[in-house]
Amino acid sequence: MKTGSTIWMDGKLVPWVEATTHVSAHALHYGSSVFEGIRAYEHPKGTAIFRLAEHMKRLASSCELANLELPYAVADLSGAVCETVRANAFPSCYIRPVVFRGSSTFSIDGRPCPTHVSVIVIDLGEYLGPGALDRGVRVGVSSWRRLAPGTALPAAKIGGQYVNSQFIAMEAHDRGFDEGIALDAAGFVSEGSGENLFLVHDGVMITPPLVSSILDGITRRTVMTLASEQGFDVEVAAVPRDMLYVADEIFFTGTAAEISPIVEVDGHQVGTGRPGPITQSLSEAFFDIVKGQAADRHGWLTHP
């Protein structure tokens, strides 16, 4: 991982090595943080941040759901993201805004703690490994279920909830897979450890619903828009596990994963064993926009 030289922390830019917090921070002990993942792409008009406004809105919503006070206006945080991207001068990068509780108490209720905000920039590359976007990835259905309704807040990107994701990812890697797919509490397909999921069956695209304990992904919504523009039918419906084994195409979506084809599930080859035509068509449309090869017709890009 290639890191940036500078981090925005509590209102100012500081050198990477100085952006520290104390070991007694509430977020370290109890996961009381929320975050976003945002990508910026190299673009002929200069670095382009993808769907910044939507990501900042979701960050604020996550804070609201987590009872975590956000000490900055959303517009100011958007400005902080742009400032940090400019300061680090990556042509393309991954951006991680994080809001977290600092030190004050070891009580489970950490609301007396001060709230800190940072914006981190790194050079991420392909999240699921070099070549994953072209050749696809191998996945396994996890023994770990997504958190049941009433036990967590899947609509929020809360740090502590990602312990569940860690279990899914570690198990997948230990089994020799690139990533895992989790089922929801009812046994229907949910999502990957950090990605939404689509499958194609008989020409119809299907993605699990929010009630399957998935994150309302911004890249997921992007793909649904692009699919509609290309004339593909998209259904939001509960997905039984066995549909993964008979699907013609499957792919992950997410800020980090982008549009990553899945070519094998639990040893079952998906389609031809190569990225399918619908996956490729949507991927091309996505990258054409973010890299400036097609017009930004939806106003998704911000140039800092």
C-alpha positions as CSV (number, residue, x, y, z in Angstrom):
1,M,0.0,0.0,0.0
2,K,1.4,3.4,-1.1
3,T,0.3,6.0,1.5
4,G,-0.1,9.7,1.0
5,S,2.2,12.1,2.7
6,T,-0.5,14.2,4.3
7,I,-3.7,13.5,6.3
8,W,-6.5,16.0,7.1
9,M,-7.2,15.7,10.8
10,D,-9.6,17.7,12.9
11,G,-9.6,20.7,10.6
12,K,-6.0,20.9,9.3
13,L,-3.5,19.0,7.1
14,V,-0.8,17.2,9.1
15,P,2.1,14.9,8.0
16,W,1.1,11.2,7.8
17,V,3.3,10.2,10.8
18,E,1.7,12.9,13.0
19,A,-1.9,11.9,12.4
20,T,-2.1,9.8,15.6
21,T,-4.6,9.1,18.4
22,H,-4.2,7.6,21.9
23,V,-4.5,3.9,22.6
24,S,-7.3,4.7,25.0
25,A,-9.5,5.9,22.2
26,H,-13.0,4.6,22.5
27,A,-13.1,3.7,18.8
28,L,-10.1,1.4,19.3
29,H,-11.7,-0.6,22.1
30,Y,-15.4,-0.6,21.0
31,G,-15.5,0.1,17.3
32,S,-17.2,3.5,17.7
33,S,-16.4,4.9,14.3
34,V,-18.0,5.4,10.9
35,F,-16.2,5.8,7.6
36,E,-16.6,6.0,3.9
37,G,-14.5,4.6,1.0
38,I,-14.3,6.9,-2.1
39,R,-12.3,6.6,-5.3
40,A,-10.7,9.3,-7.3
41,Y,-9.7,8.5,-10.9
42,E,-7.1,9.9,-13.3
43,H,-9.0,12.0,-15.8
44,P,-8.1,14.3,-18.7
45,K,-9.5,17.3,-16.8
46,G,-7.6,16.4,-13.7
47,T,-8.2,14.0,-10.8
48,A,-11.9,13.1,-10.6
49,I,-13.6,12.1,-7.3
50,F,-16.5,9.7,-7.9
51,R,-19.8,10.6,-6.3
52,L,-18.4,12.7,-3.5
53,A,-21.7,14.3,-2.5
54,E,-23.4,10.9,-2.1
55,H,-20.5,9.5,-0.1
56,M,-20.5,12.6,2.3
57,K,-24.3,12.3,2.7
58,R,-24.0,8.7,3.6
59,L,-21.2,9.5,6.1
60,A,-23.5,12.0,7.8
61,S,-26.3,9.4,7.8
62,S,-24.0,6.8,9.4
63,C,-23.1,9.2,12.1
64,E,-26.8,9.9,12.8
65,L,-27.5,6.2,13.0
66,A,-24.5,5.5,15.2
67,N,-25.4,8.4,17.6
68,L,-22.0,9.8,16.7
69,E,-21.8,13.6,16.7
70,L,-20.4,15.0,13.4
71,P,-18.6,18.2,14.2
72,Y,-18.4,19.5,10.7
73,A,-20.9,20.4,8.0
74,V,-21.1,18.0,5.1
75,A,-20.0,20.8,2.7
76,D,-16.9,21.4,4.9
77,L,-16.0,17.7,4.8
78,S,-16.4,17.6,1.1
79,G,-13.9,20.5,1.0
80,A,-11.6,18.6,3.3
81,V,-11.6,15.6,0.9
82,C,-10.7,17.8,-2.0
83,E,-8.0,19.6,0.0
84,T,-6.5,16.2,1.0
85,V,-6.5,14.9,-2.6
86,R,-4.8,18.0,-3.9
87,A,-2.2,17.9,-1.1
88,N,-1.2,14.3,-1.9
89,A,-1.2,14.8,-5.7
90,F,-2.1,11.2,-6.6
91,P,-3.5,11.0,-10.2
92,S,-5.9,8.4,-8.8
93,C,-6.4,7.3,-5.2
94,Y,-8.6,5.7,-2.6
95,I,-10.0,8.1,0.0
96,R,-11.0,7.1,3.6
97,P,-12.9,9.7,5.7
98,V,-13.3,8.4,9.2
99,V,-15.2,9.8,12.2
100,F,-14.3,8.3,15.5
101,R,-14.6,8.7,19.3
102,G,-11.5,9.6,21.1
103,S,-10.5,9.2,24.7
104,S,-12.6,10.1,27.8
105,T,-14.1,6.9,29.2
106,F,-14.0,3.1,29.1
107,S,-17.8,3.0,29.4
108,I,-19.6,1.2,26.6
109,D,-21.6,4.4,26.1
110,G,-18.9,6.5,24.6
111,R,-20.9,9.7,23.9
112,P,-18.9,11.7,26.5
113,C,-15.8,11.2,24.3
114,P,-14.6,13.9,21.9
115,T,-15.3,13.2,18.2
116,H,-12.4,13.3,15.7
117,V,-12.5,13.4,11.9
118,S,-9.7,12.4,9.5
119,V,-9.4,12.1,5.8
120,I,-6.8,9.5,4.6
121,V,-5.6,9.0,1.0
122,I,-3.7,6.0,-0.4
123,D,-2.9,4.5,-3.7
124,L,-5.0,1.3,-3.6
125,G,-4.9,-0.4,-6.9
126,E,-7.2,-3.4,-7.6
127,Y,-8.8,-4.3,-4.3
128,L,-9.3,-8.0,-4.9
129,G,-5.8,-8.4,-6.4
130,P,-3.9,-7.6,-9.5
131,G,-5.8,-8.6,-12.6
132,A,-9.1,-9.2,-10.8
133,L,-11.0,-6.8,-12.9
134,D,-10.0,-8.6,-16.1
135,R,-9.8,-12.2,-15.2
136,G,-12.4,-12.4,-12.3
137,V,-12.2,-13.8,-8.8
138,R,-12.9,-17.1,-7.1
139,V,-15.2,-17.0,-4.1
140,G,-16.7,-19.2,-1.4
141,V,-20.0,-18.9,0.5
142,S,-19.0,-18.2,4.1
143,S,-20.1,-20.1,7.2
144,W,-20.5,-16.6,8.8
145,R,-23.9,-15.0,8.4
146,R,-24.6,-11.3,8.0
147,L,-25.9,-9.7,11.2
148,A,-29.7,-10.3,11.6
149,P,-32.2,-7.4,11.6
150,G,-32.4,-5.8,15.0
151,T,-28.8,-6.7,15.9
152,A,-26.9,-4.1,13.8
153,L,-27.4,-1.2,11.3
154,P,-26.4,-2.5,7.8
155,A,-27.3,0.9,6.3
156,A,-24.4,2.5,8.2
157,K,-20.7,2.0,7.7
158,I,-19.9,1.5,11.4
159,G,-16.4,0.4,12.2
160,G,-17.4,-2.2,14.8
161,Q,-19.8,-3.9,12.4
162,Y,-16.8,-4.8,10.2
163,V,-15.6,-7.5,12.6
164,N,-18.2,-9.6,10.9
165,S,-16.7,-8.7,7.5
166,Q,-13.2,-9.6,8.8
167,F,-14.4,-13.1,9.7
168,I,-15.9,-13.6,6.2
169,A,-12.7,-12.3,4.5
170,M,-10.3,-14.3,6.7
171,E,-12.2,-17.5,6.3
172,A,-12.3,-17.1,2.5
173,H,-8.5,-16.5,2.3
174,D,-7.8,-19.5,4.6
175,R,-9.9,-21.6,2.2
176,G,-8.0,-20.4,-0.8
177,F,-10.6,-18.0,-2.2
178,D,-10.2,-14.4,-3.2
179,E,-13.3,-13.3,-1.3
180,G,-16.3,-14.7,0.6
181,I,-20.1,-14.3,0.1
182,A,-22.2,-14.1,3.2
183,L,-25.8,-15.2,3.6
184,D,-28.3,-13.3,5.6
185,A,-30.0,-14.6,8.8
186,A,-32.7,-16.3,6.7
187,G,-30.2,-18.1,4.5
188,F,-30.5,-15.9,1.4
189,V,-27.5,-14.3,-0.4
190,S,-26.5,-11.1,1.2
191,E,-23.1,-9.6,0.0
192,G,-19.4,-10.0,0.1
193,S,-17.3,-9.0,3.1
194,G,-17.2,-5.4,1.7
195,E,-19.0,-5.6,-1.7
196,N,-22.5,-5.7,-3.0
197,L,-23.4,-8.5,-5.5
198,F,-25.3,-8.9,-8.7
199,L,-26.0,-12.0,-10.7
200,V,-27.4,-12.6,-14.2
201,H,-29.8,-15.4,-14.9
202,D,-31.5,-15.9,-18.3
203,G,-30.7,-12.3,-19.2
204,V,-32.1,-10.7,-16.0
205,M,-29.9,-9.0,-13.5
206,I,-30.8,-9.6,-9.9
207,T,-29.4,-8.0,-6.7
208,P,-30.3,-8.8,-3.1
209,P,-32.6,-6.3,-1.3
210,L,-31.7,-4.1,1.6
211,V,-33.6,-6.4,3.9
212,S,-30.9,-9.0,3.3
213,S,-28.6,-7.0,5.5
214,I,-26.7,-5.3,2.7
215,L,-25.2,-1.9,2.5
216,D,-27.0,0.5,0.2
217,G,-24.0,0.7,-2.0
218,I,-23.2,3.8,-4.1
219,T,-21.5,1.7,-6.8
220,R,-24.5,-0.7,-6.6
221,R,-26.8,2.2,-7.4
222,T,-24.5,3.4,-10.2
223,V,-24.6,0.0,-11.8
224,M,-28.3,-0.1,-11.7
225,T,-28.5,3.2,-13.4
226,L,-26.0,2.1,-16.1
227,A,-27.9,-1.2,-16.6
228,S,-31.2,0.6,-17.1
229,E,-29.5,2.8,-19.7
230,Q,-28.3,-0.2,-21.6
231,G,-31.8,-1.8,-21.5
232,F,-31.1,-4.6,-19.0
233,D,-33.8,-5.7,-16.7
234,V,-32.8,-5.3,-13.0
235,E,-34.7,-7.0,-10.2
236,V,-34.2,-6.4,-6.5
237,A,-35.2,-9.8,-5.0
238,A,-34.2,-12.4,-2.4
239,V,-31.5,-14.7,-3.9
240,P,-31.4,-18.3,-2.8
241,R,-27.9,-19.7,-2.4
242,D,-28.4,-22.2,-5.2
243,M,-28.9,-19.4,-7.8
244,L,-25.2,-18.7,-7.3
245,Y,-24.4,-22.1,-8.8
246,V,-26.6,-21.8,-11.9
247,A,-26.1,-18.0,-12.7
248,D,-24.8,-17.0,-16.1
249,E,-22.8,-14.2,-14.6
250,I,-22.0,-12.8,-11.1
251,F,-20.1,-9.8,-10.1
252,F,-19.2,-7.7,-7.1
253,T,-19.7,-3.9,-6.9
254,G,-18.1,-1.5,-4.5
255,T,-15.9,1.6,-4.2
256,A,-12.9,-0.6,-3.5
257,A,-13.9,-3.6,-5.7
258,E,-15.3,-1.4,-8.5
259,I,-17.0,-4.0,-10.8
260,S,-15.2,-7.3,-10.2
261,P,-16.4,-10.4,-12.1
262,I,-16.9,-13.6,-10.2
263,V,-15.9,-16.7,-12.2
264,E,-16.2,-19.4,-9.6
265,V,-18.4,-20.0,-6.5
266,D,-17.6,-23.0,-4.2
267,G,-15.9,-24.8,-7.1
268,H,-18.8,-24.2,-9.4
269,Q,-17.8,-22.4,-12.6
270,V,-19.9,-19.3,-13.3
271,G,-21.0,-19.2,-17.0
272,T,-18.0,-19.8,-19.3
273,G,-15.5,-19.3,-16.4
274,R,-14.7,-15.8,-17.8
275,P,-16.2,-12.4,-17.2
276,G,-19.6,-12.4,-19.0
277,P,-20.8,-9.9,-21.6
278,I,-23.2,-8.0,-19.4
279,T,-20.5,-7.6,-16.7
280,Q,-18.1,-6.4,-19.3
281,S,-20.5,-4.0,-20.8
282,L,-21.4,-2.4,-17.5
283,S,-17.7,-2.3,-16.5
284,E,-16.8,-0.5,-19.7
285,A,-19.6,2.1,-19.3
286,F,-18.4,2.7,-15.7
287,F,-14.8,3.2,-16.5
288,D,-15.5,5.3,-19.6
289,I,-17.2,7.8,-17.4
290,V,-14.8,7.9,-14.5
291,K,-11.8,8.1,-16.7
292,G,-13.2,10.7,-19.0
293,Q,-13.7,8.6,-22.1
294,A,-17.4,9.3,-22.0
295,A,-19.3,12.4,-20.8
296,D,-20.2,12.8,-17.1
297,R,-23.9,12.9,-18.0
298,H,-25.0,12.3,-14.4
299,G,-22.7,14.8,-12.7
300,W,-21.0,12.0,-10.8
301,L,-17.5,13.5,-10.9
302,T,-15.9,16.3,-8.7
303,H,-12.6,17.8,-9.7
304,P,-10.8,19.1,-6.6
